[in-house]
Amino acid sequence: MPNPATPERTAAVLVGVDLGAPNFDHDLEELGLLAETAGMQPVARLTCRRQAPDAALFVGSGKAEEIRALAETEGATEVLFDQALSPVQQRNLERAIGLPVNDRTLLILEIFAQRARSHEGKLQVELARLQYLSTRLVRRWSHLERQQGGIGGRGGPGETQIELDRRMIGDAIKRTKDRLVKVKRQRQTQRRQRERRETFNISLVGYTNAGKSTLFNALVKARAYAADQLFATLDTTTRQLYLGDGQGGGRSVSLSDTVGFIRDLPHGLVEAFEATLQEAADADLLLHVVDAANPHHLEQIDEVQRVLHEIGAAEVPQLLVFNKLDGLEPGRRPHVLKDSMALDGRELTRVFVSARTGEGLPLLRAELAARVPAAAHEDLSLSQAEGAPAPIGHNHGSHPREANE
């Protein structure tokens, strides 16, 4: 029986193509969560296997016809692919299926556009969307490819409408990049200020929906938005974390909650969010938050490591925080709340916690306190505004060595 979407939500068919990747999501679970986060309602799912994408239709003509029939049966009004489509493939699929066809990249961009709140975040999303759109003019504006000769703002003699649109988008990309350069300069000024203070900086990183914001709130008693959904927060939030007694006791550090990572994060978004992701690259310590209750958490760890390499944060010391301890079945609970785990050739300390119930948080605080060098200052302003650019800096001493148990 069809599962029609509610009137305000777009009914979508989800399509995934297994090209032999080791972590193929056969249930399209993550794509379904992305669709729901974007305000759509999945009504059917279809997967197929190919050795290589079809150059024209990605899935081939026979499978495209099957998708068209399935969408008609289920009353879908849009088709979403779990892989990135080329502009030509997207256009050909729309012609074959008779419905709008979009891919995972656009879906993530739409979610980011909905969730960005700060001026910087909106600029970053706008740049990524413009860069994506600039490659899709062959599809979206194909009906405007007739000659539109004219003067002034209408384009030069003989200039086609699609050329005019492309030039306008190119100008918009340049303006947005220029505005982001100013934001980056402001961050560099703040970084120099933090370096003079020798503030110890900790950044939360991890796969989206691993519970970073919930852990952030639990540690600093903040009220950053946290929800059981993908990309609940996009804008960096920074607070002062007082570590209490211990080797680093009586000292405050800077704790930043950053945007979550996800499989196949569009490269344009990584580039556009360079200023925000720089939080991780310039941190003295990364708290790599993992959803311990997720059966695919090892693949998610690998994806986070891949993005960290891409943004130049691979060498920053890490502390693994396996969150959602309360979601583990009794037979899967660890015997101890602190051990070690090999990752990328390093032996990293791992702490199990539940940000929701507070279990393991005292142990995590003690571990953080032991890693803060005595030279760390405690003069981080308590007036740091929520969502404001996060303090960035380096500890001038050596990084604390990863514990090895």
C-alpha positions in Angstrom: 0.0 0.0 0.0 1.3 3.5 -0.8 2.5 5.5 2.1 1.4 9.1 1.0 3.2 12.0 2.6 1.4 14.6 4.6 0.3 17.6 2.6 3.2 19.8 3.8 5.9 17.1 3.2 7.2 16.0 -0.2 6.9 12.3 -0.9 10.2 10.9 -2.1 11.5 7.7 -3.5 15.0 6.9 -2.2 17.5 5.3 -4.6 20.9 3.8 -3.8 23.4 2.2 -6.2 25.9 -0.3 -4.8 29.1 0.3 -6.7 31.1 -2.1 -4.6 31.9 0.4 -1.8 32.6 -1.4 1.5 30.1 0.7 3.5 27.2 0.8 1.2 24.0 1.5 3.1 21.6 -1.2 1.7 18.7 0.1 3.9 19.3 3.7 2.8 18.8 4.5 6.5 21.0 7.6 6.5 19.5 9.0 3.3 16.1 8.5 4.8 17.1 10.5 7.9 18.5 13.2 5.7 15.3 13.4 3.7 13.2 13.6 6.9 15.5 16.3 8.3 15.0 18.3 5.1 11.2 18.0 5.5 10.5 15.2 3.1 8.8 11.9 3.7 10.3 8.7 2.2 7.6 6.5 0.7 9.7 3.9 -1.0 13.3 2.7 -1.2 15.1 1.0 -4.1 18.7 -0.3 -4.3 20.5 -1.9 -7.2 24.0 -3.1 -7.9 26.3 -1.9 -10.8 30.0 -2.3 -11.6 30.1 1.3 -12.7 27.6 4.2 -13.1 25.8 4.5 -16.4 27.2 7.6 -18.1 23.7 8.9 -19.2 21.3 7.7 -16.5 23.6 6.5 -13.7 21.3 3.5 -13.2 20.6 2.5 -16.8 17.4 2.8 -18.8 15.7 -0.3 -17.4 16.2 0.7 -13.8 15.1 4.3 -14.5 11.8 2.9 -15.9 11.5 0.8 -12.7 12.0 3.9 -10.6 9.4 5.8 -12.6 6.8 3.0 -12.1 7.6 2.8 -8.4 7.2 6.6 -7.9 3.9 6.5 -9.7 2.6 3.6 -7.6 3.7 5.2 -4.3 2.5 8.7 -5.2 6.0 10.2 -5.0 6.7 13.6 -6.3 10.5 13.5 -6.1 13.4 11.0 -6.4 16.5 11.2 -4.2 19.7 9.4 -5.0 22.2 8.5 -2.3 25.1 9.2 -4.6 26.2 12.4 -6.3 24.8 12.8 -9.9 26.4 14.7 -12.7 24.4 17.5 -14.2 23.8 15.5 -17.4 22.7 12.4 -15.5 20.4 14.5 -13.4 18.8 16.0 -16.5 18.4 12.7 -18.3 16.9 11.0 -15.3 14.3 13.8 -14.9 13.3 13.3 -18.5 13.1 9.5 -18.2 11.2 9.5 -14.8 9.1 12.6 -15.3 9.8 13.9 -11.8 12.4 16.2 -10.1 15.6 14.2 -9.4 18.1 15.3 -6.8 21.1 13.8 -5.1 22.6 13.5 -1.6 24.8 16.6 -2.2 21.8 18.9 -2.8 20.0 17.3 0.2 22.8 18.1 2.5 23.1 21.6 1.1 19.4 22.2 1.7 19.6 21.1 5.3 22.6 23.4 5.9 20.7 26.2 4.3 17.8 25.6 6.7 19.9 25.3 9.8 22.6 28.0 9.5 21.9 30.8 11.9 25.1 33.0 12.2 26.1 35.5 9.5 29.2 33.4 8.8 27.3 30.1 8.6 24.8 31.6 6.1 27.7 32.9 4.0 29.4 29.5 4.0 26.2 27.7 3.0 25.4 30.3 0.3 28.8 29.8 -1.3 28.5 26.1 -1.4 25.0 26.3 -2.9 26.1 28.8 -5.5 29.1 26.5 -6.5 26.7 23.6 -6.8 24.2 25.6 -8.8 26.8 26.8 -11.2 27.3 23.3 -12.5 23.5 22.7 -12.9 22.6 25.5 -15.3 22.6 22.9 -18.2 19.6 21.3 -16.4 17.7 24.0 -14.5 17.8 26.6 -17.2 17.7 24.5 -20.4 14.4 26.2 -21.4 16.2 29.6 -21.4 19.0 28.7 -23.9 17.5 30.7 -26.7 19.3 33.8 -27.8 18.6 36.9 -25.7 20.5 39.7 -27.4 20.4 43.0 -25.6 22.4 45.7 -23.7 23.4 46.6 -20.2 22.3 44.1 -17.5 20.6 41.9 -20.1 24.0 40.8 -21.5 25.9 41.6 -24.6 24.7 41.1 -28.2 24.1 37.5 -28.9 24.7 36.4 -25.3 22.5 33.5 -24.4 20.4 33.5 -21.2 22.3 30.6 -19.8 25.6 32.5 -20.3 24.1 35.5 -18.5 22.9 33.3 -15.6 26.3 31.7 -15.3 28.0 35.1 -15.3 25.6 36.3 -12.6 26.2 33.3 -10.4 30.0 33.7 -10.9 29.7 37.3 -9.7 27.7 36.2 -6.7 30.3 33.5 -5.9 33.1 36.2 -6.0 31.1 38.5 -3.7 30.5 35.7 -1.2 34.1 34.6 -1.2 35.2 38.2 -0.6 32.9 38.5 2.4 34.2 35.2 3.8 37.8 36.5 3.5 36.8 39.3 5.9 35.4 36.7 8.3 38.6 34.7 8.1 40.7 37.8 8.8 38.6 38.5 11.9 39.3 34.9 13.1 43.0 35.3 12.5 43.0 38.4 14.7 41.1 36.5 17.4 43.6 33.6 17.0 46.6 35.9 17.7 44.8 37.2 20.8 44.2 33.7 22.1 47.8 32.7 21.4 49.1 35.6 23.5 46.9 34.3 26.3 48.0 30.7 25.7 44.4 29.5 26.0 44.1 25.7 25.8 41.5 25.0 23.1 39.4 21.8 22.9 37.0 21.1 20.0 34.3 18.5 19.9 34.3 16.7 16.6 32.4 13.6 15.4 29.8 12.1 13.1 26.5 14.0 12.9 24.0 12.9 15.6 26.8 11.4 17.8 25.6 13.6 20.7 28.2 16.4 20.5 25.9 19.2 21.5 24.3 17.1 24.3 27.8 16.4 25.7 28.8 20.1 25.2 25.7 21.2 27.3 26.5 18.6 30.0 30.1 19.7 30.4 29.6 23.5 30.4 25.9 23.6 31.5 25.1 25.6 28.3 21.8 25.5 26.4 23.1 24.9 22.9 20.4 23.4 20.7 20.6 19.6 20.7 18.2 17.1 19.1 18.1 13.5 17.9 18.5 14.5 14.2 21.2 15.0 11.6 22.9 18.4 11.7 21.0 19.7 14.6 23.5 22.6 14.9 25.8 24.1 12.3 27.2 27.2 13.9 30.2 26.9 16.3 29.4 27.6 19.9 32.2 28.2 22.4 32.1 28.3 26.2 34.5 28.2 29.1 35.0 24.8 30.8 36.2 24.8 34.4 38.0 21.6 35.1 38.1 21.7 38.9 40.8 20.0 40.9 43.6 18.0 39.4 46.7 18.6 37.4 44.9 21.2 35.4 42.7 21.9 38.3 41.4 25.4 38.9 41.9 26.2 35.3 39.5 27.0 32.5 39.8 25.9 28.9 38.0 26.9 25.7 35.5 24.2 24.6 33.9 24.5 21.1 31.1 22.5 19.6 31.5 22.2 15.8 29.4 21.0 12.9 29.1 17.2 12.6 30.6 15.2 9.7 28.8 12.8 7.5 29.7 10.2 4.8 30.3 11.8 1.4 30.2 15.3 2.8 30.2 17.5 -0.3 33.7 18.8 -1.0 32.2 22.2 -1.7 30.9 22.3 1.9 34.2 21.3 3.3 35.8 24.2 1.4 33.0 26.6 2.2 33.2 25.8 5.9 36.9 26.2 6.1 36.7 28.9 8.7 34.4 26.9 10.9 36.3 23.6 10.4 39.5 25.5 11.2 38.4 25.2 14.9 39.4 21.5 14.7 42.7 22.1 12.9 43.8 24.8 15.4 42.7 23.0 18.6 45.1 21.7 21.2 42.9 18.6 21.8 40.0 17.0 19.9 37.2 15.3 21.7 36.2 12.8 19.0 32.6 11.9 20.0 31.3 8.5 18.8 27.8 7.1 19.0 28.7 3.9 20.8 25.1 2.6 20.3 25.2 2.9 16.5 26.1 -0.4 14.8 28.0 1.4 12.1 30.1 3.5 14.6 33.4 2.1 13.2 32.6 3.3 9.7 31.6 6.7 11.2 34.9 7.0 13.0 36.7 6.3 9.7 34.7 9.0 8.0 35.5 11.6 10.7 39.2 10.7 10.4 39.0 11.2 6.6 37.6 14.7 7.0 40.1 15.5 9.7 42.9 14.6 7.3 41.2 16.8 4.6 41.1 19.9 6.8 44.6 19.4 8.2 43.6 18.3 11.7 44.9 14.7 11.5 47.9 15.3 13.8 46.0 17.1 16.5 45.9 14.9 19.7 42.5 13.1 20.2 40.6 11.7 23.0 37.9 9.2 22.0 34.5 9.8 23.8 32.2 6.9 23.2 28.8 8.5 24.0 25.3 7.1 24.4 26.4 4.5 27.0 22.8 4.4 28.2 21.7 3.1 24.7 23.9 0.0 24.9 22.3 -3.3 25.7 23.6 -4.9 29.0 25.7 -7.5 27.0 27.4 -4.8 25.0 28.4 -2.5 27.9 32.1 -2.1 28.5 33.6 -3.7 31.6 35.5 -0.5 32.4 34.7 3.1 31.4 38.3 4.0 30.3 40.6 2.0 28.0 42.5 2.5 24.8 41.8 2.0 21.1 44.2 1.9 18.1 43.3 4.4 15.4 45.4 5.5 12.5 48.6 4.0 13.9 48.1 5.7 17.3 46.9 4.3 20.6 44.2 6.7 21.8 42.6 6.9 25.2 38.9 6.0 25.1 36.3 7.1 27.7 32.7 5.8 27.7 30.0 8.3 28.8 26.4 9.1 28.6 25.9 12.8 28.1 22.2 12.3 28.8 22.5 10.6 32.2 25.9 11.9 33.2 27.5 8.5 33.6 31.2 8.7 33.0 31.4 12.5 32.9 33.5 12.8 36.1 36.0 10.4 34.6 36.1 12.5 31.3 36.6 15.7 33.3 39.5 14.2 35.2 41.0 13.0 31.9 40.8 16.5 30.5 42.2 18.1 33.6 45.2 15.8 33.4 45.9 17.0 29.8 45.9 20.7 30.5 49.4 22.0 30.9 50.1 24.2 33.9 50.8 27.2 31.7 47.2 27.3 30.5 45.6 30.5 31.5 42.1 30.8 32.9 41.2 34.3 31.6 38.8 33.2 28.9 36.0 35.7 29.0 32.7 34.4 30.3 30.9 36.8 28.0 31.7 34.7 24.9 28.4 34.9 22.9 26.6 31.8 21.8 27.3 31.2 18.2 30.1 33.8 18.1 33.4 33.0 16.3 35.2 30.6 18.5 38.6 31.3 20.1 41.4 29.7 18.2 44.9 29.2 19.4 47.8 26.9 20.0 49.3 25.7 23.2 52.9 26.9 22.9 54.2 23.9 24.8 54.1 20.3 23.5 50.8 18.6 23.2 50.0 16.2 26.0 50.9 12.7 25.0 48.0 10.4 24.4 47.5 8.1 27.3 48.2 4.5 26.6 46.5 1.9 28.8 
